Structure formats: C-alpha cells, structure tokens
Amino acid sequence: MDAETLLTTTRSVRRKLDLDRPVEPEVITDCLRIAMQAPAAGAVLEGVRWVVIRDPALKAAVAAHVREPGLASQARYGDRVSPATLASGRHLLDVLHRVPVLVLSCLIGRPEGDPVYLNAFYGSVYPAIWSFQLALRARGLGTTITGYHLAGHEADVSEMVQAFVHGLADQPAGGALLAGRSRRPRCRRPAAGPCRRCRPRRCPPAGGRS
C-alpha cells in the first residue's frame, strides 16, 4: 500500500471491527516502535506512556468507564451527527470490552497556564497515535480513538491500570517517545526492554534526550 492510499483510506473503524481476530503481541510492539518515531515536544517526552491491555477482566472494567460517559455524551450531543454516525458510535460502546486489544496512550502530569505549553503537552501524543493507527492499517487492522472516560472517569481508569500492572509508582509503564526529526529511523528506546541497536551508553534513556 502506497503512502497516499494509506493516508486517504485510514478511517475510524467501529462497526466493522473484527472482534474475533487475534492480534499478535509482536504486531502491537512493532506498530508502537513505528509510533515512537513520530514528532513530539521534547519538554513532555518523559511523560508519554503506552499501556497495552489484553486481559479480559481489565478490558471489561475499562470499557465500562468509557461506556457510561459515552452514552451520556451521545444522549446530549447525538443530534449533532448523522444517525449512522451515532449508531456506529453506540455500537463501539456496546462491544468495546470485546475488542482484541485496548491500547491506552498516557501522559504524566496536568499542566496549567501557558497555552503554548498546553498545546505542546496534549498535542505531542496525537502524532504518535496516528502513526500507530497507520501502522496497524498497513497490516490490515482497523482502529478507532475514544476518550469518553476522560469525562469524570479518568482517575478510575488510571487506578485500575496501575493496580493491574505491578511495580509501578506513578503511571502505567510503556514506552517513552523521544523527540527529534530525521529522514531515517532514530535510535529510540523500545516500548519494553533494552535497546538492541546501540551500545548502552549511547542509547537514550527512557524519556531522556533526543
């Protein structure tokens, strides 16, 4: 698939999600590796994390915290979209606990004040999310973004994930995005485990320099 086709045909997939198709861990890991090459603001790199959820009980618990505010939002704003779009969104809420994998993108901290920094903070994760979706699309997998849990359920989801992932002090562990522009892949620490490409003293630390 060429780049233009990939960019112009990648859509939010809800109704056509294949809920029974297994998604191999190595596929997610490889797509996160690609996602971590996306541009990001250096000031917030240490706070970017990924959480991959496969456990059925945890998926169901997270889905419940997405579903409740999602249904409330659809009831309030559903008249602003087409009936087909509304039905598609409702379908996603109904089956979210059944998707093969949930991937959470997380940011540590909650800045206030300067709009420029707020833009850099919240905006830094979305290029990586989009790259992640494109990488999965190139492998024949559909994706969609939902963030309804941020409306009053963010802390609940964070606590559940932290409790499930052992040995973490502040936020669920994943892989840090290291910023930088390049025409070829940079050496960036993978989502899990040590870097195998560089000598340890040359490889950027997790959340470290670009």
C-alpha positions as CSV (number, residue, x, y, z in Angstrom):
1,M,0.0,0.0,0.0
2,D,1.5,3.3,-1.0
3,A,1.6,6.3,1.3
4,E,-1.2,8.3,-0.3
5,T,-3.6,5.3,-0.3
6,L,-2.7,4.7,3.4
7,L,-3.3,8.3,4.4
8,T,-6.5,8.7,2.4
9,T,-8.2,5.4,3.3
10,T,-7.5,5.1,7.0
11,R,-10.8,5.7,8.9
12,S,-12.2,5.2,12.4
13,V,-13.4,1.6,12.3
14,R,-16.3,0.8,14.6
15,R,-19.0,-1.4,13.1
16,K,-16.5,-3.4,11.0
17,L,-14.1,-4.2,13.8
18,D,-13.2,-7.9,13.7
19,L,-13.8,-8.8,17.4
20,D,-12.6,-12.4,17.0
21,R,-9.4,-11.8,15.1
22,P,-6.4,-12.3,17.3
23,V,-3.8,-9.6,17.2
24,E,-0.3,-10.9,17.9
25,P,1.8,-9.1,20.6
26,E,4.6,-8.7,18.1
27,V,2.3,-6.7,15.8
28,I,1.4,-4.3,18.5
29,T,5.0,-4.0,19.6
30,D,6.2,-3.3,16.1
31,C,3.5,-0.7,15.5
32,L,4.4,1.0,18.7
33,R,8.0,1.1,17.6
34,I,6.8,2.9,14.5
35,A,4.6,5.2,16.6
36,M,7.6,6.2,18.7
37,Q,9.2,7.7,15.6
38,A,6.5,10.4,15.5
39,P,7.4,14.0,16.2
40,A,6.8,15.2,19.8
41,A,7.7,18.2,22.0
42,G,10.9,17.4,23.9
43,A,9.6,19.0,27.1
44,V,7.0,16.3,27.6
45,L,8.8,13.2,26.4
46,E,9.3,11.8,29.9
47,G,5.6,11.7,30.5
48,V,4.4,9.7,27.4
49,R,3.5,6.1,28.1
50,W,1.7,3.3,26.3
51,V,-0.4,0.6,28.0
52,V,-1.5,-2.5,26.1
53,I,-4.5,-4.3,27.6
54,R,-5.4,-7.9,26.7
55,D,-6.7,-9.2,30.0
56,P,-10.5,-9.7,29.5
57,A,-11.4,-8.5,33.0
58,L,-9.4,-5.3,32.8
59,K,-10.7,-4.6,29.3
60,A,-14.3,-5.0,30.6
61,A,-13.6,-2.7,33.5
62,V,-12.0,0.0,31.3
63,A,-14.8,-0.3,28.8
64,A,-17.4,0.2,31.5
65,H,-15.8,3.5,32.4
66,V,-15.8,4.6,28.7
67,R,-19.4,3.4,28.2
68,E,-21.1,5.4,30.9
69,P,-19.9,8.9,30.0
70,G,-20.0,7.9,26.3
71,L,-23.7,7.1,26.4
72,A,-24.3,10.4,28.3
73,S,-22.4,12.3,25.7
74,Q,-24.3,10.7,22.9
75,A,-27.6,11.4,24.5
76,R,-26.7,15.1,24.9
77,Y,-24.9,15.7,21.6
78,G,-26.2,12.9,19.3
79,D,-28.4,15.3,17.3
80,R,-25.2,17.0,16.0
81,V,-24.2,14.0,13.9
82,S,-25.9,11.8,11.4
83,P,-28.0,8.8,12.6
84,A,-25.5,6.5,11.0
85,T,-22.5,8.0,12.9
86,L,-24.5,7.9,16.1
87,A,-25.3,4.3,15.6
88,S,-21.7,3.5,14.8
89,G,-20.5,5.2,18.0
90,R,-23.1,3.4,20.1
91,H,-22.0,0.1,18.6
92,L,-18.5,0.7,19.6
93,L,-19.6,1.4,23.2
94,D,-21.6,-1.8,23.2
95,V,-18.7,-4.0,22.0
96,L,-15.6,-2.2,23.4
97,H,-15.0,-4.9,26.0
98,R,-14.7,-7.5,23.2
99,V,-12.0,-5.8,21.1
100,P,-8.9,-8.0,21.0
101,V,-6.6,-5.2,22.4
102,L,-7.1,-1.9,24.1
103,V,-4.1,0.5,23.8
104,L,-4.0,3.5,26.2
105,S,-1.8,6.4,25.5
106,C,-1.0,8.2,28.7
107,L,0.6,11.5,29.8
108,I,2.0,12.1,33.3
109,G,1.1,15.4,34.8
110,R,-1.6,18.0,34.2
111,P,-0.2,21.4,33.2
112,E,-1.9,24.7,33.7
113,G,-1.5,28.2,32.3
114,D,0.6,28.8,29.2
115,P,-1.5,27.9,26.1
116,V,1.7,27.2,24.2
117,Y,2.8,24.6,26.6
118,L,-0.7,23.1,26.9
119,N,-0.7,22.8,23.1
120,A,2.7,21.0,23.2
121,F,1.7,18.8,26.1
122,Y,-1.6,17.5,24.9
123,G,-0.6,17.7,21.2
124,S,2.5,15.6,21.5
125,V,0.8,12.3,21.8
126,Y,-1.5,12.6,18.8
127,P,1.1,12.3,16.1
128,A,2.2,9.0,17.7
129,I,-1.4,7.8,18.0
130,W,-2.0,8.5,14.3
131,S,1.3,6.8,13.3
132,F,0.2,3.8,15.4
133,Q,-3.1,3.6,13.6
134,L,-1.5,4.0,10.2
135,A,1.0,1.2,11.0
136,L,-1.9,-1.1,12.1
137,R,-3.9,-0.2,8.9
138,A,-0.9,-1.1,6.8
139,R,-1.1,-4.6,8.4
140,G,-4.8,-4.9,7.7
141,L,-6.0,-4.0,11.2
142,G,-8.7,-1.3,11.9
143,T,-8.6,1.1,14.8
144,T,-10.6,4.0,16.4
145,I,-10.0,6.5,19.1
146,T,-12.2,7.0,22.1
147,G,-11.7,9.2,25.1
148,Y,-15.0,9.3,26.9
149,H,-13.5,8.1,30.1
150,L,-11.7,11.5,30.5
151,A,-15.1,12.9,31.4
152,G,-15.1,12.1,35.1
153,H,-13.7,8.5,34.9
154,E,-10.0,9.2,34.2
155,A,-8.8,8.6,37.7
156,D,-10.8,5.4,38.0
157,V,-9.2,4.0,34.8
158,S,-5.7,5.1,35.9
159,E,-6.1,3.4,39.3
160,M,-7.3,0.2,37.8
161,V,-4.5,0.0,35.3
162,Q,-1.9,0.9,38.0
163,A,-3.2,-1.8,40.3
164,F,-3.1,-4.3,37.5
165,V,0.4,-3.5,36.3
166,H,2.7,-4.4,39.2
167,G,5.8,-2.5,40.3
168,L,4.7,1.0,39.1
169,A,4.9,4.0,41.2
170,D,3.1,6.7,39.3
171,Q,1.6,5.7,36.0
172,P,1.3,2.6,33.9
173,A,4.5,1.7,32.2
174,G,5.0,1.7,28.5
175,G,7.5,3.3,26.2
176,A,8.6,6.9,26.1
177,L,8.5,8.9,22.9
178,L,11.9,10.5,22.2
179,A,11.6,13.6,20.1
180,G,13.6,14.5,17.1
181,R,13.3,14.9,13.3
182,S,15.1,12.6,10.9
183,R,14.8,11.2,7.4
184,R,15.6,7.7,8.7
185,P,14.6,6.0,11.9
186,R,16.3,7.3,15.0
187,C,17.6,5.1,17.8
188,R,14.7,5.3,20.3
189,R,14.1,3.1,23.3
190,P,11.5,0.5,22.5
191,A,8.2,0.1,24.4
192,A,9.6,-2.7,26.5
193,G,13.1,-4.0,27.2
194,P,16.6,-2.6,26.4
195,C,17.7,-1.2,23.1
196,R,19.4,-3.8,20.9
197,R,20.8,-1.4,18.3
198,C,23.1,0.9,20.3
199,R,25.7,0.5,23.0
200,P,24.0,1.1,26.3
201,R,25.9,4.4,27.0
202,R,24.8,5.8,23.6
203,C,21.2,4.7,23.7
204,P,18.9,7.5,25.0
205,P,17.5,6.7,28.5
206,A,13.7,6.1,28.8
207,G,12.2,9.6,28.5
208,G,15.6,11.1,28.0
209,R,17.4,13.1,25.3
210,S,16.5,13.1,21.7
